[in-house]
Amino acid sequence: MKHPHLFEISAWPWLERLSARENRLVTLGNVPCSEWDAIQSRGFNLVFLMGVWQRSVVGRDLALADAGLRDEYDRALPGWTPADVVGSPYCIRAYEPDARMGGWDGLDAARAELNRRGIGLILDFVPNHTAFDHAWTTTDPDRYVLGTAEDAAAAPDDFRRVGDTFIACATDPHFAPWRDVAQLNYFNPDTRTAMAGELRTIGAHCDGVRCDMAMLVLNDVFERTWGRLVAGRWTAPSHEFWPLAFREAPDLLFVAEVYWDLEWTLQQLGFHFTYDKRLLDRIRGSSANDVRGHLRAEPAFNERLVRFLENHDEPRGASVLADRIPAAAALFGTLPGMRFYFDGQIEGRKLRAPVQLGRWAEEAVDRHIEALYLRLLATTSATESPLFHEGDWKLLEVSSAGDGSFEDLIAFRWRHEGALAVVVANLGRGEASGHLPLVAHLPREDAFDFADRLNGTTYRRKRKALDVRGLYVRLAPGGAHLFTVTAVRL
């Protein structure tokens, strides 16, 4: 599907919530059918079960001892106990489902339930690193970036000793090392072959993978980050890793978590979709001009971006965007590309839980936010209408109406086989108004009903007035319209 809807579920906390509700142990193998039905009814095409793989014992111990993380647990889950800390899902001991998930049988049962409803299953693939208690750290240490005793003595936070070897802690080069994970060596061909094999195993149990920090294993990025330590023994391969990975699992959908303006690079290598963090940052910054400029990118690029307001790494949209949620939701939920929703987003959760927690705090549902998202999903679902999935998208240039800041308005339309939708959002801090040029997009009829699917209001406008100035809109700060347009003969 060209513009799929994806729902990310934090698997461990989700199963804990279901277990508490059902008064029994719920694994992926015995999730109530009503849960899968609810996901299907909201029009999701893909489910990303985040955190199904076996977590590290070493990583959990570090997560319990880390003072900064303990402060985060206090914030997100007051009264937490050590049993609530299950370790990071990105500190993977083995690509086998954790026992809490119900093993391979549980994972395969979940996939079967989703596929039976026409929904694909997405799982994590973490190419850059493993846990320090992964089997390879002792059986195949050359698959990792290694240092000497002198290196470790000079920078003790950058290495961890495993037996007689000093393995580098993995890192995003812009931040301090991740002390719980071991850096794989992507200049070693054996590492590449082994990781491609892991991907082949994963691919037998899912329909796609979300590749964590996918840019870190690009040759030039790896060279800049680790060249000093691997020089003399390893040199950059002639080809990138990702094409090899795609050949090992040719039927999978590949989604890249990627930053640093490398989205296009990874699309060119073969990723189907790449993260669009830039859009999120610009929406948060209320920069309509920056958002507009971003949306003017080539369609071939735009249509392969992952639009999101939140995920397991980001602050909750309801806490950051507050009363600007309608504008933000209308944009990310209707733009070309993959529309990515996170567990708890629809209900308006405000607390971002660290990924190391296996239980989330209870939060009251924000009924206004929930109603907004449910109306948005009902309108944009491919099962309800192909308009937002198979249609033609075009950015609209808003003109001044003389009584507001029209430059704060973002507007675009979708058109498919006679169906037309118009989306307009106010990203500014004050009221904004303007005219939308629609004459070229409307059939030759006397009038048109503009039904706002976000609030249930319908406005009738005559063709003559639309021909002269376009559609006049006025929105409060953070407000939005999602119009479906119907021709009317008078």
For each residue, the residues with C-beta under 8 A, 3 or more apart:
1: 4 45 382 389
2: 303 336 389 390
3: 303 336 337 338 339 388 389
4: 1 45 46 338 339 389
5: 43 44 45 46 338 339 341 377 380 381 382
6: 44 45 46 47 48 122 306 338 339 340 341
7: 39 42 44 46 47 48 341 342 343
8: 47 48 50 311 312 340 341 342 343
9: 14 47 48 49 50 343
10: 13 14 50 51 312 343 353 355 360
11: 14 15 28 49 50 51 52 89 101
12: 15 16 51 86 89 98 100 358
13: 10 16 17 343 353 357 358 359 360
14: 9 10 11 17 18 343
15: 11 12 18 19 26 27 28 31 100 101
16: 12 13 19 20 358 359 360
17: 13 14 20 21 360
18: 14 15 21 22 26 31 32 35
19: 15 16 22 23 24 25 26
20: 16 17 23
21: 17 18
22: 18 19 26 32
23: 19 20
24: 19
25: 19
26: 15 18 19 22 30 31 32
27: 15 30 31 100 101 102 106
28: 11 15 31 49 52 97 101 102 106 107 109 110
29: 102 103 105 106 107 109 110
30: 26 27 102 106 109
31: 15 18 26 27 28 35 36 110 113
32: 18 22 26 35 36
33: 36 37 113
34: 37 38
35: 18 31 32 38 39
36: 31 32 33 39 40 113 114 117 119
37: 33 34 40 41 117
38: 34 35 41 42
39: 7 35 36 42 44 47 114 117 119
40: 36 37 43 44 117 118 119
41: 37 38
42: 7 38 39 346 374 377 381
43: 5 40 377 378 380 381 382 383 384
44: 5 6 7 39 40 47 119 341
45: 1 4 5 6 118 119 120 382
46: 4 5 6 7 119 120 121 122 207 208 253
47: 6 7 8 9 39 44 114 119 120 121 122
48: 6 7 8 9 122 123 210
49: 9 11 28 52 107 110 121 122 123
50: 8 9 10 11 89 124 210 312
51: 10 11 12 55 89 124 355
52: 11 28 49 89 97 98 101 107 123 124
53: 89 92 93 94 95 96 97 98 123 124
54: 92 93 94 95 96 97 98
55: 51 59 60 86 87 88 89 91 92 93 98 131
56: 59 60 87 88 91 92 93 131 132 133 134 180
57: 60 61 87 93 133
58: 61 62 91 131 132 133 180
59: 55 56 62 63 87 88 91 93 131 132 133 180 181
60: 55 56 57 63 64 85 86 87 356
61: 57 58 64 65
62: 58 59 65 66 179 180
63: 59 60 66 69 85 87 88 180 356
64: 60 61 70 82 85
65: 61 62
66: 62 63 69 70
67: 70 71
68: 71 72
69: 63 66 72 73 354 356
70: 64 66 67 73 74
71: 67 68 74 75
72: 68 69 75 76 354
73: 69 70 76 77 80 84 85 354 356 357
74: 70 71 77 78 80
75: 71 72 351
76: 72 73 351 352 353 354 357 360 361
77: 73 74 80 84 353 357 359 360 361
78: 74 361
79:
80: 73 74 77 84 85 357 359
81: 84
82: 64 85
83:
84: 73 77 80 81 357 358 359
85: 60 63 64 73 80 82 356 357 358
86: 12 55 60 100 356 357 358
87: 55 56 57 59 60 63 91 356
88: 55 56 59 63 91 180 355 356
89: 11 12 50 51 52 53 55 92 124 355
90: 124 126 181 212 355
91: 55 56 58 59 87 88 131 180 181
92: 53 54 55 56 89 95 126 130 131 134
93: 53 54 55 56 57 59 130 131 133 134
94: 53 54 134 135
95: 53 54 92 198 201 202
96: 53 54 103 104
97: 28 52 53 54 101 102 103 104 106 107
98: 12 52 53 54 55 101
99: 102 103
100: 12 15 27 86 358
101: 11 15 27 28 52 97 98 106 107
102: 27 28 29 30 97 99 105 106 107 109
103: 29 96 97 99 106 107
104: 96 97 107 108 205
105: 29 102 108 109
106: 27 28 29 30 97 101 102 103 109 110
107: 28 29 49 52 97 101 102 103 104 110 111 205
108: 104 105 111 112 205
109: 28 29 30 102 105 106 112 113
110: 28 29 31 49 106 107 113 114 121
111: 107 108 114 115 121 205 206 207
112: 108 109 115 116
113: 31 33 36 109 110 116 117
114: 36 39 47 110 111 117 119 120 121
115: 111 112 118 119 120 121 207
116: 112 113
117: 36 37 39 40 113 114
118: 40 45 115
119: 36 39 40 44 45 46 47 114 115
120: 45 46 47 114 115 206 207 208 253
121: 46 47 49 110 111 114 115 205 206 207 208
122: 6 46 47 48 49 206 207 208 209 210 253 255
123: 48 49 52 53 202 205 206 208 209 210
124: 50 51 52 53 89 90 209 210 212
125: 198 199 202 209 210 211 212
126: 90 92 129 130 211 212 213
127: 184 195 211 212 213 214 216 217 241 245
128: 170 183 184 212 213 216 217
129: 126 170 178 181 182 183 184
130: 92 93 126 134 136 137 181 182 184
131: 55 56 58 59 91 92 93 134 180 181 182
132: 56 58 59 137 160 162 167 180 181 182
133: 56 57 58 59 93 137
134: 56 92 93 94 130 131 137 182
135: 94 138 139
136: 130 139 140 141 143 144 194
137: 130 132 133 134 141 144 162 165 167 182
138: 135 141 162 163
139: 135 136
140: 136 143 190 194
141: 136 137 138 144 146 162 163 165 167
142: 146 185 188 190
143: 136 140 184 185 188 190 191 194
144: 136 137 141 165 167 168 182 183 184 185 191
145: 167 168 183 184 185 226 229 230
146: 141 142 165 166 167 168 185 229
147: 151 152 158 159 166 167 168 229
148: 151 152 166
149: 152 153 166
150: 153 154
151: 147 148 154 155 158 159 166 229
152: 147 148 149 155 156 158 159 161 166
153: 149 150 156
154: 150 151
155: 151 152 158 159
156: 152 153 159
157: 169 176 177 179
158: 147 151 152 155 168 169 171 177
159: 147 151 152 155 156 166 167 168 169
160: 132 166 167 169 179 182
161: 152 165 166 167
162: 132 137 138 141 165 166 167 182
163: 138 141
164:
165: 137 141 144 146 161 162
166: 146 147 148 149 151 152 159 160 161 162
167: 132 137 141 144 145 146 147 159 160 161 162 182 183
168: 144 145 146 147 158 159 171 177 182 183 226 229
169: 157 158 159 160 177 178 179 180 181 182 183
170: 128 129 177 178 181 182 183 184
171: 158 168 175 176 177 178 183 225
172: 175 178 213 216
173: 221 224 225
174:
175: 171 172
176: 157 171
177: 157 158 168 169 170 171
178: 129 169 170 171 172 181
179: 62 157 160 169
180: 56 58 59 62 63 88 91 131 132 169
181: 59 90 91 129 130 131 132 169 170 178
182: 129 130 131 132 134 137 144 160 162 167 168 169 170
183: 128 129 144 145 167 168 169 170 171 226
184: 127 128 129 130 143 144 145 170 191 195 217
185: 142 143 144 145 146 188 191 226 230 234
186: 191 192 217 219 222 237 241
187: 222 226 230 234 235 236 237
188: 142 143 185 191 192 234
189: 192 193 237
190: 140 142 143 193 194
191: 143 144 184 185 186 188 194 195
192: 186 188 189 195 196 237 241 244
193: 189 190 196 197
194: 136 140 143 190 191 197 198
195: 127 184 191 192 198 199 241 245
196: 192 193 199 200 241 244 245 247 248
197: 193 194 200 201 248
198: 95 125 194 195 201 202
199: 125 195 196 202 203 209 245 248 249
200: 196 197 203 204 248 249
201: 95 197 198 204 205
202: 95 123 125 198 199 205 206 209 249
203: 199 200 206 209 248 249 251 252
204: 200 201
205: 104 107 108 111 121 123 201 202
206: 111 120 121 122 123 202 203 209 252
207: 46 111 115 120 121 122 252 253
208: 46 120 121 122 123 252 253 254 255 272
209: 122 123 124 125 199 202 203 206 249 252 253 254 255
210: 48 50 122 123 124 125 255 257
211: 125 126 127 214 254 255 256 257 271
212: 90 124 125 126 127 128 257
213: 126 127 128 172 216 257 258
214: 127 211 217 242 256 257 258 266 271 274
215: 218 221 256 258 259 260 262 265 266
216: 127 128 172 213 221 222 225
217: 127 128 184 186 214 221 222 241 242
218: 215 221 222 240 241 262 265
219: 186 222 223 236 237 240
220: 223 224
221: 173 215 216 217 218 224 225 262
222: 186 187 216 217 218 219 225 226 227 236
223: 219 220 226 227 236
224: 173 220 221 227
225: 171 173 216 221 222
226: 145 168 183 185 187 222 223 229 230
227: 222 223 224 230 231
228: 231
229: 145 146 147 151 168 226
230: 145 185 187 226 227 233 234
231: 227 228 234
232:
233: 230
234: 185 187 188 230 231
235: 187
236: 187 219 222 223
237: 186 187 189 192 219 240 241
238:
239: 243 244
240: 218 219 237 243 244 269
241: 127 186 192 195 196 217 218 237 244 245
242: 214 217 245 246 266 269 270 271
243: 239 240 246 247 269 270
244: 192 196 239 240 241 247 248
245: 127 195 196 199 241 242 248 249 254
246: 242 243 249 250 254 270
247: 196 243 244 250
248: 196 197 199 200 203 244 245
249: 199 200 202 203 209 245 246 252
250: 246 247
251: 203
252: 203 206 207 208 209 249
253: 46 120 122 207 208 209 272 273
254: 208 209 211 245 246 270 271 272 273
255: 122 208 209 210 211 271 272 273 274 275 306 338
256: 211 214 215 263 266 271 273 274 275
257: 210 211 212 213 214 275
258: 213 214 215 262 263 266 271 274 275
259: 215 262 275 277
260: 215
261: 264
262: 215 218 221 258 259 265 266
263: 256 258 266 267 274 275 276 301 305
264: 261 267 268 301
265: 215 218 262 268 269
266: 214 215 242 256 258 262 263 269 271 274
267: 263 264 270 271 274 301 304
268: 264 265
269: 240 242 243 265 266
270: 242 243 246 254 267
271: 211 214 242 254 255 256 258 266 267 274 304
272: 208 253 254 255 304
273: 253 254 255 256 304 305 306 337 338
274: 214 255 256 258 263 266 267 271 304 305 306
275: 255 256 257 258 259 263 305 306 308
276: 263 279 280 305 306 307 308 337
277: 259 280 281
278: 281 282 294
279: 276 282 283 291 294 305 307 331 332 335
280: 276 277 283 284 308 309 314 332
281: 277 278 284 285
282: 278 279 285 287 290 291 294
283: 279 280 286 291 309 321 327 328 331 332 427
284: 280 281 320 321
285: 281 282 290
286: 283 324 408 427 428 429
287: 282 290 291 427
288: 291 292 407 408 409 410 427 428
289: 292 293 407
290: 282 285 287 293 294
291: 279 282 283 287 288 294 295 331 410 427
292: 288 289 295 296 395 410
293: 289 290 296
294: 278 279 282 290 291 297
295: 291 292 302 335 395 410 412
296: 292 293 395
297: 294 301 302
298: 301 302
299: 302 303 336 393
300: 303 304
301: 263 264 267 297 298 304 305
302: 295 297 298 299 305 335 336 337
303: 2 3 299 300 336 337
304: 267 271 272 273 274 300 301 337
305: 263 273 274 275 276 279 301 302 336 337 338
306: 6 255 273 274 275 276 337 338 340
307: 276 279 331 332 333 335 337 338 339 340
308: 275 276 280 311 314 332 339 340 341 342
309: 280 283 314 317 321 328 329 332 342 345
310: 314 315 316 317 342 345 352
311: 8 308 314 340 342
312: 8 10 50 342 355
313:
314: 280 308 309 310 311 317 352
315: 310 319 320 352
316: 310 319 320 344 345 349 350 351 352
317: 309 310 314 320 321 325 328 329 345
318: 321 322 325 345 348 349 350 366 369
319: 315 316 322 350 351 352
320: 284 315 316 317
321: 283 284 309 317 318 324 325 328 478
322: 318 319 325 478
323: 477 478
324: 286 321 327 328 427 477 478
325: 317 318 321 322 328 329 369 372 478
326: 329 330 372 425 454 478 479 480
327: 283 324 330 331 410 425 426 427 475 478 479 480
328: 283 309 317 321 324 325 331 332 425 478
329: 309 317 325 326 332 333 372 373 376 480
330: 326 327 333 334 376 423 425 454 480 481 482
331: 279 283 291 307 327 328 334 335 410 423 425 480
332: 279 280 283 307 308 309 328 329 335 339
333: 307 329 330 339 373 376 377 380
334: 330 331 339 376 380 388 412 414 421 423 482
335: 279 295 302 307 331 332 339 393 412
336: 2 3 299 302 303 305 393
337: 3 273 276 302 303 304 305 306 307
338: 3 4 5 6 255 273 305 306 307
339: 3 4 5 6 307 308 332 333 334 335 380
340: 6 8 306 307 308 311
341: 5 6 7 8 44 308 345 346 373
342: 7 8 308 309 310 311 312 345
343: 7 8 9 10 13 14
344: 316 347 349 360 363
345: 309 310 316 317 318 341 342 348 349 373
346: 42 341 369 370 373 374 377
347: 344 363 365 366 369 370
348: 318 345 365 366 368 369 370
349: 316 318 344 345 363
350: 316 318 319 363
351: 75 76 316 319 360 361 363
352: 76 310 314 315 316 319
353: 10 13 76 77 357 360 361
354: 69 72 73 76 357
355: 10 51 88 89 90 312
356: 60 63 69 73 85 86 87 88
357: 13 73 76 77 80 84 85 86 353 354 360
358: 12 13 16 84 85 86 100
359: 13 16 77 80 84
360: 10 13 16 17 76 77 344 351 353 357 363
361: 76 77 78 351 353
362:
363: 344 347 349 350 351 360
364:
365: 347 348 370
366: 318 347 348 369 370
367: 370 371
368: 348 371 372
369: 318 325 346 347 348 366 372 373
370: 346 347 348 365 366 367 373 374
371: 367 368 374 375
372: 325 326 329 368 369 375 376 454
373: 329 333 341 345 346 369 370 376 377
374: 42 346 370 371 377 378
375: 371 372 378 379 453 454
376: 329 330 333 334 372 373 379 380 453 454 482
377: 5 42 43 333 346 373 374 380 381
378: 43 374 375 381 384 453
379: 375 376 384 385 388 421 453 482 484
380: 5 43 333 334 339 376 377 384 385 388
381: 5 42 43 377 378 384 385
382: 1 5 43 45 385 386 388 389
383: 43
384: 43 378 379 380 381
385: 379 380 381 382 388 419
386: 382 389 390 391 416 417
387: 390 391 414 415 416 419 421 484
388: 3 334 379 380 382 385 391 414 421
389: 1 2 3 4 382 386
390: 2 386 387 416
391: 386 387 388 414 415 416 419 421
392: 414 415 416
393: 299 335 336 412 413 414
394: 412 413 415 441
395: 292 295 296 411 412
396: 411 412 413 422 436 437 438
397: 437
398: 406 407 409 411 424 434 435 436
399: 406 434 435 437 470
400: 406 434 435
401: 404 406 433 434 435 472 474
402:
403: 433 474
404: 401 430 431 432 433 434 474
405: 408 428 430 431 432
406: 398 399 400 401 409 432 433 434 435
407: 288 289 398 432
408: 286 288 405 426 427 428 430 432
409: 288 398 406 424 425 426 427 428 432 433 434 473 475
410: 288 291 292 295 327 331 424 425 427
411: 395 396 398 422 423 424 425 434 436 473
412: 295 334 335 393 394 395 396 422 423
413: 393 394 396 420 421 422 423 438 441
414: 334 387 388 391 392 393 419 420 421 423
415: 387 391 392 394 419 420 421 441
416: 386 387 390 391 392 419
417: 386
418: 443
419: 385 387 391 414 415 416 484
420: 413 414 415 441 442 484 485
421: 334 379 387 388 391 413 414 415 482 483 484 485
422: 396 411 412 413 436 438 450 471 481 482 483 485
423: 330 331 334 411 412 413 414 480 481 482 483
424: 398 409 410 411 436 473 475 480 481 483
425: 326 327 328 330 331 409 410 411 475 479 480 481
426: 327 408 409 431 432 475 476 477 478 479 480
427: 283 286 287 288 291 324 327 408 409 410 478
428: 286 288 405 408 409 432 477
429: 286 477
430: 404 405 408 477
431: 404 405 426 474 475 476 477
432: 404 405 406 407 408 409 426 428 474 475 477
433: 401 403 404 406 409 472 473 474 475
434: 398 399 400 401 404 406 409 411 472 473
435: 398 399 400 401 406 469 470 471 472 473
436: 396 398 411 422 424 470 471 473
437: 396 397 399 440 470
438: 396 413 422 441 442 466 470 471
439: 442 466 467 470
440: 437
441: 394 413 415 420 438
442: 420 438 439 445 448 463 466 485 487
443: 418 487
444: 463
445: 442 448 463 487 488 489
446: 462 463 488 489 490
447: 460 461 462 463 487 488 489 490
448: 442 445 460 461 463 466 485 486 487 488
449: 458 459 460 485 486 488
450: 422 458 459 460 461 471 481 483 484 485
451: 457 458 483 484 485 486
452: 455 456 457 458 459 481 482 483
453: 375 376 378 379 456 482 483 484
454: 326 330 372 375 376 480 481 482
455: 452
456: 452 453
457: 451 452
458: 449 450 451 452
459: 449 450 452
460: 447 448 449 450 488
461: 447 448 450 465 466 471
462: 446 447 465 466 490
463: 442 444 445 446 447 448 466 467
464: 467 468
465: 461 462 468 469
466: 438 439 442 448 461 462 463 469 470 471
467: 439 463 464
468: 464 465
469: 435 465 466 472
470: 399 435 436 437 438 439 466
471: 422 435 436 438 450 461 466
472: 401 433 434 435 469
473: 409 411 424 433 434 435 436 481
474: 401 403 404 431 432 433
475: 327 409 424 425 426 431 432 433 479 480 481
476: 426 431 479
477: 323 324 426 428 429 430 431 432
478: 321 322 323 324 325 326 327 328 426 427
479: 326 327 425 426 475 476
480: 326 327 329 330 331 423 424 425 426 454 475
481: 330 422 423 424 425 450 452 454 473 475
482: 330 334 376 379 421 422 423 452 453 454
483: 421 422 423 424 450 451 452 453
484: 379 387 419 420 421 450 451 453
485: 420 421 422 442 448 449 450 451
486: 448 449 451
487: 442 443 445 447 448
488: 445 446 447 448 449 460
489: 445 446 447
490: 446 447 462
